[in-house]
Amino acid sequence: HEAMAESYWNIGMYGHAEQEYQLSMRLAPPLLTGPMLSYAHRLRTRGNCYPAVELYKRALKVRPSNMAGLAPLIACRLFLGQYRVAAAEARLAMTYGWREEVFRQAIDLAESALAVGATPGTVRISLPPRDELFEYMTVGLSR
């Protein structure tokens, strides 16, 4: 069902894709986070971070150190204006010892946004397109 969801998404049939994603998540074994992460990534690329955040949180309950869930969750938190939570989650991500400079950037962005009262939807982490985290931390990169 996940493959069917991806196919529907790729041709712009988002309603059918959502049905297939929901079905794939219901049928997946409890420890399989792939379908929810795939759907969350698709939602995030269209700027739909509210439902994506919930899916990332569910996936991280199963695998807390999964950077494919944690990095985009932080990006969505920044985008949604949840700056304190974004900073806390970025601090947690730094404890895993991977790409600390990216998560330091997220903390700095969150703290700066809090200081100036940045409007939700205006704060995004900036990474070069060739960076391995670019696709995971970019919000609204619709495809």
N, C-alpha and C positions, 0 to 999 in steps of 0.2 A: 504493500500500500504506500510505503514511503516513496518508492520509485515512481508510482503512478502520480503521487502528489507532486513530485519534482517535475514530472512531465507536464502536468496541468499548469503548474506555476510558470514553467518556461514558455508556454504558449499564451499566457495571460488569462487563463481560466481559474482565477483566484478562489472563487466559491467552491468549485470542484476540488481544487488543491487543498483547501482548508478541510473539507470533509475527509479526504484521504489522509491528511496529516493526523486528524483527530482519531481516525480509525487505526492508523498505524501505532499511535501512542497507546490506545486502549489495548491493542493486541500484543504489544511488546512486553517481554519479560520485565519485571520491576527494575532490574539492574541495567537494562539497556537504555541509554540516554540518547542514542543517535537520532531517533525520530523527533524528539522534543528540541534537541539542539538544531537540527536542520530547519525545523519550522521557525524556531526563534530567530535564527540567522536571516531567514527570508523576511520575516516581519521587520526586523531591525533595518534591513537594507531599504525598506520602503518607509522608514521613519516611524514605524508602529512599535515604539518601545514599551508601552504599558503592557501589552500581552507578552511581549518578548521577555520582559523582566521576570514575569511569573514563571515562564518556561525555564529560563536560566536558573532561577532559584530552585526549581524542582530537580533539575539535572545536577546541581551542585550539592543537593542533599545526598545524592547517591555517590558522587565523586567530588568532594570538596576542593581538591587541588587541580581540577580539570581547567586548564587555561583556556580551552575552547569555549568554556562557559563563563569563567570568571572575567576574562578580558572584555568580552562584549557586554557583560552585565555592567561593568564599570563605565563603559562608553555610554550605555543607555542611561545610567544614573546621572551622568554629567549632562546629557542631552535633556533629561526630564527635570533638571534643576534640583535633584536630590544630592546636593553637593557634600553634605556631611557624610552621608552613607557611601557615596562614591569614594571619598577620601579614606574612610575606614576600610572599605573593601580593597582599595589600592594598597593600603598598608599591609593588609593580610596577604595580598598577592606578592608583595615584596619578600615576605618571609619564606616563600618557596624558592627564592634565589635565582629566578629566571627573568630576564629582561627588566631588571630593576629600574633602569633609566626610564622606561616607558611608564611604569607605575609611579615613579617619582614625578614625572610630568603630569600624570593624572591628579596626584595629590596637590601639586602646585596650582593646577587649573582650578580644582575644586576650592582650594583656600582663597585664591584670587576672586573667583566667582562669588563666594560668600562675602568677601570684603566689600565688593562693589555692588552686591545685590543683583547679579546678572539674571536676566530674564530666562526662564526655561526655554529650551529650544535654540539657544544661542551659543552654548558652550560645547565644543567638540574637540576631541583630541586630534592632533595633527601628526600624521606619520607619512613618510615618503611612500608613494605607491608600490615600490618594490619591497617594502618592509614586510616580513612574514606576518605581522599582526595587522597590517593595513585593512584587510578584508574583515577581520574580527572586531576592529575598533572603530569602524567607520559607520556612521548612522546616516541613512537616507541615500545610500549608493544604489539606487533602484536599478534592477535588471530584470 
